[in-house]
Amino acid sequence: MALKQSLIENNSIKLHAHAGDWREAITIGTDMLIASGAIKPSYHEAIISSVEKLGPYICIAPNLALPHARPEDGVIKTAFALVTLNTPVYFEGEDEPVDVLITLAGSSSDEHMEGLMEVTQVLDDEDSETGVDLDKLRRCQSKEDIYRVIDEALAAEMA
């Protein structure tokens, strides 16, 4: 499923949210996906448990986390949630704080990889030191702004 379409169908964008810690930050995204019927609560529990056991494997770039677990942990349908935080949170073992989280629930390994690739396309920035431009998401004030960023990124990828 396409990132933009999933965000629309699951009503799963929360901008400038507040979270006291990384667990709360993850909860914001998973709660939207639970409410939409895309995941079971067990998927949220699996993400938290995995981070506690394995460390912050979901921190994939400075300031960016991609909360996810295995499809069998409670994914009903492939879906995304996007959360920006007004104040960054720290994951244990990470030096860089996180203020953008894109929750990925892939219903299969293939769907999971396709979702990861699309997120990468949207955030790709060859001029950035990390290769990721989160400022374009941080500047968004509305869901429509997010949709425009996604459309522009995918159009640039096609060009």
N, C-alpha and C positions, 0 to 999 in steps of 0.2 A: 504494500500500500504506500502511496506517495505521502510524504511528510505533511504537505499542506492539507491534503484531503483528510488525513487522519486528525490533524489538529482541529479542523472544522467539524468533522463528524463526532469527535469525542469531546468537543468544547473544552480542550485541554491546554489552554494558554493562561498563564498567570504572570503578569508583569509587575516588577517592583514589589515583590512579596517580602514578608519578614519571616525569618527562621532563626531560632535561637542557637541551633547547631545543625550539623550535617544530617542527623536523623530527621529533624523537622523539615529540612529542605527536601529530602527525598520524599517525605510524606506528602508534601504539597502536590508533587507530580503524580504519585501513585494514587492519591485520593481521587484526583480527577478521572483517572483511568478506571478505578473501581466503580465510581459513580456512573460512568458511561457503559459499564458492562464489558469492557475490553480485557480486564484482568480480575482475578480473584484476590482477596486480601493476602492469601498465601504468597503471591508474587512479591508484594511489598516486604513481607517477613523474610523471604529468601534473599532479597537484595541486602537488607540490613544485616542479616546473619552472615552472608558472604563477605561483606566489607569488614565485619568484626573479626572473622576468621582469617581472611586472605589479605587484609589491608585495603587501601584505597585504589583498587584496580580499576575503578570506574572513573578516576581522574585521568582523562586522556590527553589533556593539554593544560597549560597554565590557565587557571580560572574557569575551567570547563570540566563538568562531570557528566558522564553518560550512564545513569543508573540503569542496570539491567541484570537479569538473572536468566536461567535456562527456561526454554519454552514450557517444559513439563512442570515448572514451579507455579503455574497458575495463569498462563496466557490463554485467553479465550479467543482473541483475534489480534492480529498485528496492529499496534497502535503506538503513538508518540504523545508525549506531553512536554511542553516547553515552559520552563520557569526561569525568570530573572529575579535576583534578590537585590533589595536596596542596600543591604549590608552583607558582605561576603561571609562565608563560614569556612572553618578549617576542618579538614579531615585529618584524623590521627596519622602521623607519619608523612604528611605532605607539607612542604614549605610554602607553597602558593595557596592563597585562599580561593574559594570557588564562589562565583556569583551567577553562573549560567549552568542550568541543568537541563538536559534533554533526556527524558526517560524513554527508553526503548523497550517495547514488549514485542518480541518476534515470535510468531506462532510456529515457526520452524527454523532450523539453522539457516536455510536459504533466505527466508524473510528477514532474519536477524542481520545477515550480512548485507542484504540489499538496503535495509534501513540505515545501517552504519555508513554505507557508501553515500547515500543521499544526504545524510547529515554532514558528512565530510565535504560534499560538493557545495552545500549551502554556506559552510563556514570557511571554505578554502580562500586563502589570500596569499598569493605568491610574494607580495611585498612585505608581509609581516615576518618577523623573526621566527615565530612559532608556526607560521603557515596558516594560522587561524585568525579570523577577524571577528571577535566577539562584540566589538563596539557597535557594529551594525544592528545587533540584537539589543544591546543595552540602550540604544537611542530610541527604540520603539516605544511608543506611548499607547498603542492600541493593537488589537488583533489584526486589523487591516494593515498596519505597518509591518507586522511580522509576515503576513501573506505576501506583501510587496517585496520584502527582502528575499523571501524564498523564490518568488517568480523571477526576480532580477538575477539571482545567483544561477538558477537553472537555465535561464535564457543565455547568460554569459557562457555557461558550460557548453551549450549547443553551438555557439558562434565559432 
